[in-house]
Amino acid sequence: EAGVAQSPRYKIIEKRQSVAFWCNPISGHATLYWYQQILGQGPKLLIQFQNNGVVDDSQLPKDRFSAERLKGVDSTLKIQPAKLEDSAVYLCASSLDLTGNTIYFGEGSWLTVV
Amino acid sequence: AQSVTQLDSQVPVFEEAPVELRCNYSSSVSVYLFWYVQYPNQGLQLLLKYLSGSTLVKGINGFEAEFNKSQTSFHLRKPSVHISDTAEYFCAVSEQSGYSTLTFGKGTMLLVSP
């Protein structure tokens, strides 16, 4: 079974530029998550989708971050404009349902803002 | 809201020695508990999880953890570590509610030396 796919794996951009990350969850998984992991910290939830609807985006900095899951499968996370403090690993994850009792993570997209 | 505390940021240990990584959580409702491992430049891999039933949970790579409700702990143990166990270990919790997301601790770096 294929896992959660993410791209690009690595990205370096200058501050005030924009960047987009793509995620393809495990087939059949209705719930998709984006987490931000800053160096030395645990992952923090940015946004959670159930199919193509947003369940929780309370910790998403909406002035610069946006995410969508238009057809209930793939998802894109965008940052515009990027700040230095956005340097982090962006982890996509998926699960079958909303219970959260088994969540699978992708390899992550590593962002460096200079 | 739930929270997780991992008391040790780093645990150095010699190869073939036993190890315990500590995790305490806080929640006003019943929870699910998880340990994830993150190898350098990789995503998160599920080691084990407690959903219900026996409080002693066995996972992959010889790890086990014990859920202690009275002490709100979920410590991870391995009787004999290998060099290849060197990685960051994250404890996480989710509430047993209608929908829930993972809240992570800050992680413990396990450093195994020969």
Interface residues (C-beta under 8 A of the other chain):
Chain A: V4 Y33 G40 Q41 G42 P43 K44 L45 Q48 Q50 V55 D56 L91 A93 L98 T99 G100 N101 T102 I103 Y104 F105 G106 E107 G108 W110
Chain B: V4 Y32 Y36 N41 Q42 G43 L44 Q45 L46 K49 L51 F90 A92 S94 G98 Y99 S100 T101 L102 T103 F104 G105 K106 G107
